[in-house]
Amino acid sequence: MHQDISVPANPLKTLDLFCRVVDNYGDIGICWRLARQLVREHGIAVRLWVDDLASFKRIWPEVDPAAEVQQLAGVTVQHWRGQDGAFTAADIPDIVIEFFGCEIPPAYVEAMAQRAVKPVWFNLEGLSAEQWVEGCHTLPSPHRSLKLTKYFFFPGFNERTGGLSFEADLEARRQTFLRENRATAFLSGLGVTPQEQENLKVSLFCYDDAPLPALFDAWQHAPRAITCLVPEGVARGAVEAFLGTPIQPGAAATRGALTVRVLPFLPQTDYDKLLWSCDFNFVRGEDSFVRAQWAGKPFIWNIYRQDKNLHHTKLNAFLKIYEPVTPALADAARAWNGANHTEVDWQASWQVLQGELPALTTAAEDWLRKLLANGDFLANLLKFAARLVP
C-alpha cells in the first residue's frame, strides 16, 4: 500500500528543531526522522539543535560527536550547548519546533519576536492515547510578554490529532522487503544462523528495569524454539547473566528453547528491517514504539518511566484503543511495565501469546492500515502551519 501524502506548496521554507536527549535514543530518534523527512519530502532547510551527539551517533554512525556544526543527510546539525548568546532576526527560520517542551534559549525567543514576519512556533508534544490530547491539539499559547504565539501539536492515533509520522515510501519499502524475502539475507548479515532464523524470532529493545530474567526463564521452556535478537548495550545485566560472558556483537548462547544473540546497535534504517524480520517485537520509549506499529507485527511496549506511575496511565490508555490487543497481550504488557497487581506466570502467558500470534499479526496489519488513513504527522503539521502565515 502506498499512501499519497502530497501537500500543496508551502510558503515556509526553513525550520529549526530543538532536541534535548532525555531518553537516550527515543528523543533524538524521533527528531532525526522528522528532520530527514522534512528535507527529503518537503524541501525544507532544517537545522537540528541537539545536546547529546554521542547518543545521536548510536543511531546514525556518520555523526561526529566533536563537531559544533555538521551536515548529515541534507540536515544542518548544530551541537546545542545551551547557547544563549547574540541571536538576530536573521538567524530565525520560518518554523521553530521545540521537542517536548525543551525550552529554547531566551535570547533566541527574543530574536523570534524581532522578525518582521513572526515564525510559526510549535511545541511538539509526546505521543499519548489519553483523551485529553485531542482537546489540546493545536491550542495556542501566547507568550507572556512578547508578540509571539506557540502552538501545541500532538501526534496521535486518530484524525483529531496530528497522526503518526511515516515516510512516503515506508509502506512500499516494507512490502518489497517482505515480498522478496529479504529478511534472510538481512539477518544473515547480522550473524543470525539459518537454524536461528527457523526459530520464532523476537527482537528485544527494553529498559533495564523490565522483568527480563523472568521472561528469559519462561522462553527456555517455550513450546517452540525462540531466537531473541538484542542490540548491544540493551538490558546489559540480564543479557550478560544469560550469556555468561560480557555483552558484545556476535555473542550468543542457547539454553533450553531459547537462543539469545547480540546484534550491533543498528542505524535507524536497519532497525526498521529488524522489526520487519521478526515475528514479535519488544520496543521501548516512543520512536521504536511508533516504528513497531508501522512494522505490522505484534509487539509489547516498554514505556518510559514517569513519577507517580503516570506511565501506567499512558500504557492503559494505549491498550484501550489498540485494536489488536487481547487479554493475554494486555496482561503481558502491564506485567512488562510493572503495572499489574498480581504475579504473572510468564511461561503460561507466553504460551497463550504464541498461540495467538497468527491472529495478532493479521490484526497488527489492519491497525497499520487504519493509522495510515490519519495521514502523515509532518504533512499535517505543515498544512496547519501554512494556515497561520499572514
Buried (B, 14 or more C-beta within 10 A) or exposed (E): EEBEBEBEEBEBEBBBBBBBBBBBBBBBBBBBBBBBBBBBBBEBBBBBBBBBBEBBBBBBEEBBEEEEEBEBEBBBBBBBEEBEEEBEBEBBBBBBBBBBEBEBBEBBBBBBBBBEEBBBBBBBBBBBBBEEBBEEBBEEEEEEEEEBEBBBBBBBBBEBBBBBBBBBEBBEBBBEBEEEEBBEEBBEEBBBBEEBBEBBBBBBBBBEEBBBBBBBBBBBEBEEBBBBBBBBBBBBEBBBEBBEEEBEBEBBBBBEBBBBBBBBBBBBEBBBBBBBBBBBBBBBBBBBBBBBBBBBBBBBBBBBBEEEEEBBBBBBBBBEBBEBBBEBBBBBBBBBBBBBEEEBEBBEBBBBBBEBBEEBBEBBBEBBEEBBEBBBBBBBBBEBBBEBEE
